[in-house]
Amino acid sequence: MGSIYKRGTRANARYYLHFRAGTKDDGSPRYEMPAAKGARTMEDARKQLAVIEVRVGQGLTPVPGEQPLASNLRPLLERWRDGLSNRNAEDDRSRIDRHILVRFGELTIERLTLAEIMNWVDDLKKTALPVRRQAGRTSRRWAWPIRRASAS
């Protein structure tokens, strides 16, 4: 059974659906809280939540047409790397290949934790790479996979 959260103002209400969307690798439940797109009333949000709960119960993705999470981060990170168009894209791509993909490519999103990233930063201190620069780049980069993969 899921729940609905109403945010915003009376004139511009936004509804968010909170529901159990499966289990993590360690067996603990994984929850999602997406916006109820197109819902203008609480009744619309209830209908969307009911459809999602039925789909999850059948073992399908919560939203029709949504791609399931990748088994590991590699395809997601490669897609992000290939889509870079900033001024330093070539430099960023090489750093992604040399450092981020090597360390995090085989992890799942559920296993990517702050502790894992901090261990990586500690390991960077042992190399000649400037840690502050790498940490800044890392913080910018994790927002992209998180937004596109519904990390919990």
N, C-alpha and C positions, 0 to 999 in steps of 0.2 A: 504494500500500500504506500503510495507516494503522498506528497503534500504540495501545496501551492503557496507561494509567497507573493504578496502583493507589494510592490514598491512604486515610488513615484508619487505624483499628486492625484487628486480626484479627477482633475481634467485630463491628466496624462498618466494613467495607471499602466504599470508594466507588471506582467505576471511571470514568475519563474517556477519551473517544475522541479521538484526534488524527488528522485526515485532511485531505487536500487537497480543497477545496470549490470549485474553479474558479480564475479568474484575476482580478486587479485591473485597473483601467483602464489601468495602465502595462504590463500584460502579465506582471507577476510573480505567482507563485502565491499564493492566498489560503487560509489554513489556519483550521480551526475546532477547538475542543476542548470540546465539550459533555459533560455528565455522561451516563453510560449509565444512563438511568432504568430502574429495576426490575431491574437486573442484580445478582444476589446472588453470582454466581461469575464467575471469569474466562471460563469457557465461554459464559455468557450474554452477557458483554461482547463476546466474539469474534463471536457470532452477530449482534449489533446492528451491529458494525463492518462485517461482510460485507454486510449489507443496505444500509447507508449507502453503501459503496463501489460497489455495483451501481447504486444510484439516481443517484449523482453521475456515474458512467460513462455513464448514459443521458441525462444533462443535466437531471435532475429535482432538486428540492430535497432536501437530505440526509434530512430527516425528513418523512414523509408528513403532509400537512395544514399544514405550515409555510408561511407566506407568503414569497415571495422578497423580497430587499431592494428597497426603493424605489429608483428611479433617482436621486432626490435626497432631501435631508433634509426638504424642505417638508412632505409629507404626515405624516411622523413627528412633526415639531415642532408642526404644527397639532393633531394628535391629542393630543399631550401638553398643549399649551396649553388645549385645550377640556376636558381632564379635571382641571384644577387645582381644588382645593377648599380650599386653605389660607386663612388669615385675610386675606392680601394678594393674593388671586387676581386681582382686577381690576387692581391695579397691576402685577402680574407679567405679565398678559396684554398690557397696553399696552406694556410694555418688550420683550416677546418680539416683538410686531408691529413696533415701531419700530426695534429694534436687531438682534435675533438672526435673525429671518426675512429681513430685508433683506440681512444679511451672509452668512449660512450656508445659506439656503433652497435655493439651486441647487447646492450642493456634494453630492457623494456621501459616504457614511461613510468610504470609503477615502481621500478627499482631505481630510477634516477631520483635520488634524494639530495637534500642539502649536504648531508654527511659525505656522500659520494663526491660531490663537487668540491667540498672543502679538502678532502683527501687528495684530489687531483691538484688543487692549488698548492697544498703542502709539497707534493711531488715536483711541481714546477719550481719551487724554491731551490731544489737541488740542481736545476739546470741553469743555463746562462740566459734564459728568457726572462724579460722583465715581468714579474708577477702582477704588478698593478695593472699593466697594460692588458695582460691576458685575462685577468679577473673582470676588467671593464668590458672587454669584448664578449666574455662568456655571459655576463648579465644581459647584454643587448641581444645575444643570440638565442637564449632559451625562451624568450617571449614568443618567438615564431612557432616552434613546435608545440608549445603549450596551447596557444590559441587554436591550432589546427588539429590537435589530437585529443582534446578534452582530458588533459592530464588531471588526475585527482590529487 
